[in-house]
Each structure stands twice: as structure tokens, then as C-alpha cells.
């Protein structure tokens, strides 16, 4: 997909752009990474068009530190698109373009690829170099690696810096980290989870709802918790689907609705939530839909839901041998729908 968004120089618009250099290394070998990074960073852009008008000068006069802070959480395509707007932005975003290259190498070292062998130390080194160049995305990756190594304070420092730059994943991680502190820093956690939730992070929306639900002191708190459960469920977060089903079922924070409760319970079950599979299977069994009940109850049994086995056996006894075989075949070939 092309990212040219501004008119050509021949347009009456005072803005113009120049071609962005390729960011794909000529070789996939990590040994050539530093040499490519220097070439990527220092290459001069093609000759720029004539000096911009006063309007364009105002547009491009955004201070470097402000521009870099704004762009710190950009993904690669957005960063490239911003870089070709004008010369000032090209220069200001140079460190972040280098950071994107380091970030890609870090992910290859972390997860491995056909060309790159897994190496946790090199992955962390690449993430740290990218973070030092201002990438909020790299700060999250470095923070996660430090957290996994037990260096939680270093992880928190990186999460905080990235969160302050506006990265929603970092805000979510920071909020959850504060909830896990001893003692928990609930107010700080809610502050960061709210920021991430407003930014559309489904995991943060679920964690915020769960936190409000657990510390539910007023009726309004439960309404707010249900609102965020619903947002997270609509965003594809399977645990939120299960919880919002219960909210509709019991009328907690939302108007009671059996229809909506069943809808969200089935969605959670179809995405592999074992308790939802058990409860949806029970509902099907109570309605006499024994074959479908067997499928969901068998899935719940395999996932460790102890009570599901007894009800499943009762449903099996009510089916013919052919239907029993078909139901078990459906369970054997079942694949969960994607979820977050």
C-alpha cells in the first residue's frame, strides 16, 4: 500500500513530499545489520523542492522534541508516511526510523526466523537500542523481556516511559503491574488502565472493568464496570465476553436480558472459554438440544470443567448411536474462533 498522501510538487498545495528510501535490508544476515543501519540513517534524500511558503513553514516548524514525542508510538507505515511530509520531519524522525529497523531485528532474534537463530541477549540489546532512540514500541518489548527475567523495576521504568509517550499497550502493562504490587497501587492502576481503555486497548478495558467490579462500592461503579466489559467484549476479548454475559444474566450494571446473555455466552464458548462452554452446554441441555449440548460439554470436560462430564453423559444417553458418534466427531474436529 502506498503512503503518499500529499499532492505532487506541481499541485497548488504548498506541501510536497520526496520518496522514502527502502527499509528492507539487502541481506537478511544480522551481521550486516549495523552497516545497513548506517546507510539507512545517513542517506541523503533526493533534492528538495523550492523553499516552502509561509503556510508550509508554519506547518514544518514543529520543534523536533515535540515531533519525536508525538511519533514515538507510531508503527512503521505511519512513521514512513510522516517522514516524507517535509524536510524538518524527515530530520526529526531519523532516530525513530533507525529504531524501527532495530525493533524488527529484535523481534527476529526473540522469536527466531529461517535466517536468524533465536538469541534473547541480542533481542534485548536491539530493543534497548531502539528504545534509546525514542521508540515507545521498543520500550514495551524491552520491558516485557526484563519482566520475564524478574527485573521488574527495570521493566516498570520502561513501561512508564512508554506509557507517558502514549503507548496503550505500555499503559495497560503499567496498570496491571501496579495492581500486582505489594501493596497494590489501585488508584495509579486505574489511571493508566483508563488511558489505555480510552485508546481502545481491549485487554486494558477488561482489566479496568475487573478492577472496578472487584472494588465495587457503589451502583455507579458496577455500571462503569459493565460498560468497559462490553467495550472489551466488542473488541474481541474473550474473558470480557463471558463476564458481560453474566452481567446481562443477573442484571448487574446493565438491564437484564436473557437474549444478550446467551449471545455473549455462546461467543465466549465458540472462542474456547471453558466455563462458557460448560454453561452454554447446560443451557442447550435444558432446552433439549442434546447433540449440541454434548459438543460443548465435551469441550468443557477436556478443558478441565469437572461438572461438565456428568451432564454430558446424561445428554449422550438421550442420543442415538449415530448422533453420539457425530457429536463426538464435531468435538474432535472443533477449532476455536480467533479472539484477543
C-alpha positions as CSV (number, residue, x, y, z in Angstrom):
1,X,0.0,0.0,0.0
2,X,1.4,3.4,-0.9
3,X,1.5,6.0,1.8
4,X,1.9,9.2,-0.4
5,X,-0.9,11.4,0.9
6,X,0.2,14.9,-0.2
7,X,-0.2,16.3,-3.7
8,X,2.8,16.4,-6.1
9,X,5.0,19.5,-6.3
10,X,3.1,20.6,-9.4
11,X,0.0,20.9,-7.2
12,X,-1.2,24.3,-5.9
13,X,-0.7,23.0,-2.4
14,X,2.4,24.4,-0.6
15,X,3.3,20.9,0.7
16,X,5.4,18.3,-1.2
17,X,7.0,15.0,-0.4
18,X,10.0,13.1,-1.6
19,X,10.5,9.3,-2.0
20,X,11.1,7.4,1.2
21,X,14.2,5.1,0.9
22,X,13.6,1.3,1.1
23,X,13.8,-0.1,4.6
24,X,14.4,-3.7,3.6
25,X,18.0,-4.9,4.1
26,X,19.8,-6.2,1.1
27,X,20.7,-9.2,3.2
28,X,18.8,-10.9,6.0
29,X,22.0,-11.6,7.8
30,X,22.3,-9.9,11.3
31,X,26.0,-9.5,10.7
32,X,25.2,-6.8,8.1
33,X,22.7,-5.0,10.4
34,X,25.0,-2.2,11.6
35,X,26.3,-1.4,8.2
36,X,22.8,-1.2,6.8
37,X,21.6,0.9,9.7
38,X,24.2,3.5,9.0
39,X,23.3,3.6,5.3
40,X,19.6,3.8,6.2
41,X,20.2,6.6,8.6
42,X,22.7,8.7,6.8
43,X,21.5,8.5,3.2
44,X,20.6,12.0,1.9
45,X,17.1,12.4,0.4
46,X,16.7,13.5,-3.2
47,X,16.9,17.3,-3.8
48,X,14.1,19.0,-2.1
49,X,11.6,21.3,-3.8
50,X,11.9,25.1,-3.6
51,X,11.6,26.8,-0.2
52,X,8.0,26.4,1.2
53,X,5.6,29.2,1.6
54,X,4.8,30.8,4.9
55,X,2.0,28.4,5.4
56,X,4.2,25.4,4.9
57,X,7.0,26.9,7.1
58,X,4.5,27.1,9.9
59,X,3.4,23.5,9.3
60,X,7.0,22.2,9.3
61,X,8.3,24.4,12.2
62,X,7.1,22.0,14.9
63,X,10.0,21.6,17.3
64,X,12.0,18.4,16.9
65,X,11.4,17.2,20.5
66,X,7.6,17.7,20.2
67,X,7.5,15.9,16.8
68,X,9.6,13.0,18.1
69,X,7.3,12.7,21.2
70,X,4.2,12.6,19.0
71,X,5.7,10.0,16.7
72,X,7.2,7.8,19.5
73,X,4.3,5.3,19.4
74,X,3.9,5.3,15.6
75,X,4.0,2.0,13.8
76,X,6.3,1.6,10.8
77,X,3.9,2.6,8.0
78,X,2.7,5.7,9.9
79,X,6.3,6.7,10.7
80,X,7.2,6.4,7.0
81,X,4.2,8.4,5.9
82,X,5.1,11.2,8.4
83,X,8.7,11.2,7.4
84,X,8.0,12.2,3.8
85,X,5.8,15.2,4.7
86,X,8.7,17.7,4.8
87,X,12.4,18.1,5.4
88,X,12.0,19.1,9.0
89,X,10.0,15.9,9.7
90,X,12.5,13.8,7.8
91,X,15.3,15.0,10.0
92,X,13.4,14.9,13.2
93,X,12.2,11.3,12.7
94,X,15.5,9.9,11.6
95,X,16.2,8.2,15.1
96,X,12.8,6.6,15.1
97,X,13.3,5.2,11.6
98,X,16.6,3.7,12.9
99,X,14.7,2.4,15.9
100,X,12.2,0.6,13.7
101,X,15.0,-1.3,12.0
102,X,16.4,-2.3,15.4
103,X,13.0,-3.3,16.6
104,X,12.5,-5.6,13.6
105,X,15.8,-7.3,14.3
106,X,15.0,-7.6,18.0
107,X,11.8,-9.4,17.2
108,X,13.6,-11.8,14.8
109,X,16.2,-12.5,17.5
110,X,13.5,-13.1,20.1
111,X,11.3,-15.4,18.1
112,X,13.7,-16.7,15.5
113,X,13.2,-17.0,11.8
114,X,14.6,-19.1,8.9
115,X,17.5,-16.7,8.6
116,X,18.0,-15.7,12.3
117,X,18.6,-18.1,15.2
118,X,16.9,-17.2,18.5
119,X,19.1,-15.2,20.8
120,X,17.5,-13.5,23.8
121,X,20.5,-11.4,24.7
122,X,20.7,-9.9,21.1
123,X,17.0,-9.4,21.1
124,X,17.1,-7.4,24.3
125,X,20.2,-5.4,23.1
126,X,18.3,-4.5,19.9
127,X,15.2,-3.5,21.8
128,X,17.3,-1.3,24.2
129,X,19.0,0.4,21.3
130,X,15.6,1.1,19.7
131,X,14.2,2.4,23.0
132,X,17.2,4.7,23.4
133,X,16.3,6.2,20.0
134,X,12.8,7.0,21.4
135,X,10.6,4.2,20.2
136,X,7.8,3.6,22.6
137,X,7.1,0.2,20.9
138,X,10.6,-1.0,21.7
139,X,10.3,0.2,25.3
140,X,7.4,-2.2,25.7
141,X,9.3,-5.2,24.1
142,X,12.4,-4.5,26.3
143,X,10.2,-4.1,29.4
144,X,8.5,-7.4,28.7
145,X,11.8,-9.2,28.5
146,X,13.0,-7.6,31.7
147,X,9.8,-8.6,33.4
148,X,10.2,-12.2,32.3
149,X,13.8,-12.2,33.7
150,X,12.5,-11.0,37.0
151,X,14.0,-7.5,36.7
152,X,10.6,-5.9,37.4
153,X,11.8,-2.4,38.3
154,X,13.6,-2.0,35.0
155,X,10.5,-3.2,33.3
156,X,8.3,-0.7,35.2
157,X,10.7,2.1,34.3
158,X,10.4,1.2,30.6
159,X,6.6,0.8,30.8
160,X,6.2,4.1,32.5
161,X,8.3,6.0,29.9
162,X,6.4,4.3,27.0
163,X,3.1,5.0,28.7
164,X,3.9,8.6,29.1
165,X,4.6,8.7,25.3
166,X,1.1,7.4,24.7
167,X,1.6,3.7,24.0
168,X,-1.6,2.0,25.0
169,X,0.0,-1.5,25.5
170,X,2.5,0.1,27.9
171,X,-0.3,1.9,29.8
172,X,-2.1,-1.4,30.1
173,X,1.0,-3.3,31.3
174,X,1.8,-0.5,33.8
175,X,-1.7,-0.6,35.2
176,X,-1.6,-4.3,35.6
177,X,1.8,-4.1,37.2
178,X,0.5,-1.6,39.8
179,X,-2.3,-4.0,40.6
180,X,0.2,-6.7,41.3
181,X,2.4,-4.6,43.5
182,X,2.6,-5.2,47.3
183,X,0.5,-3.4,48.4
184,X,-1.5,-2.8,45.2
185,X,-1.5,0.8,43.8
186,X,-5.1,0.7,42.8
187,X,-5.6,4.4,42.0
188,X,-2.5,4.6,39.8
189,X,-3.5,1.4,38.1
190,X,-7.0,2.7,37.3
191,X,-5.5,5.9,36.0
192,X,-3.3,4.1,33.4
193,X,-5.9,1.5,32.6
194,X,-8.4,4.3,31.8
195,X,-5.9,5.9,29.4
196,X,-5.3,2.6,27.6
197,X,-9.0,1.8,27.6
198,X,-10.0,5.1,26.1
199,X,-7.3,4.4,23.5
200,X,-9.1,1.2,22.5
201,X,-6.9,-1.5,24.2
202,X,-9.3,-4.4,24.8
203,X,-7.1,-6.0,27.5
204,X,-7.0,-2.8,29.4
205,X,-10.7,-2.4,29.1
206,X,-11.2,-5.8,30.6
207,X,-8.7,-5.2,33.4
208,X,-10.3,-1.8,34.2
209,X,-13.8,-3.4,34.3
210,X,-12.5,-6.2,36.5
211,X,-10.8,-3.7,38.9
212,X,-13.9,-1.6,39.2
213,X,-16.1,-4.7,39.6
214,X,-13.9,-6.1,42.5
215,X,-13.8,-2.8,44.3
216,X,-17.4,-2.1,43.6
217,X,-18.6,0.1,46.4
218,X,-21.5,1.9,44.6
219,X,-24.1,1.1,41.9
220,X,-22.4,3.5,39.6
221,X,-19.2,1.6,39.8
222,X,-20.9,-1.5,38.6
223,X,-22.4,0.3,35.7
224,X,-19.0,1.6,34.7
225,X,-17.5,-1.9,35.1
226,X,-20.2,-3.3,32.8
227,X,-19.7,-0.6,30.3
228,X,-16.0,-1.5,30.0
229,X,-16.7,-5.2,30.0
230,X,-19.0,-4.6,27.0
231,X,-16.3,-2.5,25.2
232,X,-13.7,-5.2,25.7
233,X,-16.1,-7.9,24.5
234,X,-16.9,-5.9,21.4
235,X,-13.2,-5.6,20.9
236,X,-12.8,-9.4,20.8
237,X,-11.6,-10.1,24.4
238,X,-13.0,-13.5,25.3
239,X,-12.9,-13.2,29.1
240,X,-15.0,-10.0,28.8
241,X,-17.5,-11.8,26.6
242,X,-18.1,-14.3,29.5
243,X,-18.3,-11.6,32.1
244,X,-20.7,-9.4,30.1
245,X,-22.9,-12.4,29.6
246,X,-23.1,-12.7,33.4
247,X,-23.9,-9.0,33.7
248,X,-26.8,-9.4,31.3
249,X,-27.9,-12.6,33.0
250,X,-28.0,-11.1,36.5
251,X,-28.8,-7.5,35.6
252,X,-25.5,-6.3,37.2
253,X,-24.8,-2.8,35.8
254,X,-27.0,-3.5,32.7
255,X,-30.6,-4.2,32.1
256,X,-31.4,-7.9,32.5
257,X,-31.6,-9.7,29.1
258,X,-31.6,-13.4,28.6
259,X,-31.2,-13.0,24.9
260,X,-28.0,-10.9,25.2
261,X,-26.7,-13.1,27.9
262,X,-27.0,-16.2,25.7
263,X,-25.5,-14.3,22.7
264,X,-22.3,-13.4,24.6
265,X,-22.0,-16.7,26.4
266,X,-22.1,-18.5,23.0
267,X,-19.5,-16.1,21.6
268,X,-17.2,-16.8,24.5
269,X,-17.8,-20.6,24.2
270,X,-17.0,-20.5,20.5
271,X,-13.7,-18.9,21.3
272,X,-12.6,-21.5,23.7
273,X,-13.7,-20.2,27.2
274,X,-14.2,-23.4,29.1
275,X,-16.7,-22.0,31.7
276,X,-18.7,-20.5,28.9
277,X,-18.7,-23.9,27.1
278,X,-19.9,-25.6,30.2
279,X,-22.7,-23.1,30.9
280,X,-23.8,-22.9,27.2
281,X,-23.8,-26.6,27.1
282,X,-26.1,-26.7,30.2
283,X,-28.4,-24.2,28.6
284,X,-28.6,-26.3,25.5
285,X,-29.2,-29.5,27.5
286,X,-32.1,-27.8,29.5
287,X,-33.7,-26.9,26.1
288,X,-33.4,-30.4,24.9
289,X,-30.8,-29.8,22.2
290,X,-28.8,-32.8,23.3
291,X,-26.4,-33.1,20.4
292,X,-25.1,-29.5,20.5
293,X,-25.0,-29.8,24.3
294,X,-22.8,-32.9,24.1
295,X,-20.3,-31.0,21.8
296,X,-19.9,-28.0,24.2
297,X,-19.9,-30.2,27.3
298,X,-17.3,-32.5,25.9
299,X,-15.1,-29.4,25.0
300,X,-15.6,-28.1,28.6
301,X,-14.7,-31.6,30.0
302,X,-11.5,-31.7,28.0
303,X,-10.6,-28.2,29.3
304,X,-11.0,-29.4,32.9
305,X,-14.5,-28.4,33.9
306,X,-15.4,-31.2,36.2
307,X,-19.1,-30.8,36.4
308,X,-19.5,-31.0,32.6
309,X,-18.8,-34.7,32.3
310,X,-21.9,-35.8,34.3
311,X,-24.3,-33.7,32.3
312,X,-22.6,-34.7,29.0
313,X,-23.2,-38.4,29.8
314,X,-26.8,-37.7,30.5
315,X,-27.2,-36.0,27.2
316,X,-25.4,-38.9,25.4
317,X,-27.8,-41.4,26.7
318,X,-30.6,-39.5,25.0
319,X,-29.0,-39.7,21.6
320,X,-28.9,-42.5,19.0
321,X,-25.6,-44.2,18.4
322,X,-25.2,-42.3,15.1
323,X,-25.9,-38.9,16.7
324,X,-23.5,-39.7,19.6
325,X,-20.7,-40.5,17.0
326,X,-21.5,-37.3,15.1
327,X,-21.4,-35.2,18.2
328,X,-18.0,-36.6,19.3
329,X,-16.7,-36.1,15.8
330,X,-17.7,-32.4,16.0
331,X,-15.9,-32.1,19.3
332,X,-12.8,-33.8,17.9
333,X,-12.6,-31.5,14.9
334,X,-13.6,-28.3,16.6
335,X,-11.4,-25.2,16.3
336,X,-11.8,-22.1,18.4
337,X,-12.7,-18.9,16.7
338,X,-10.0,-16.2,16.9
339,X,-10.1,-13.9,19.9
340,X,-7.8,-11.4,21.6
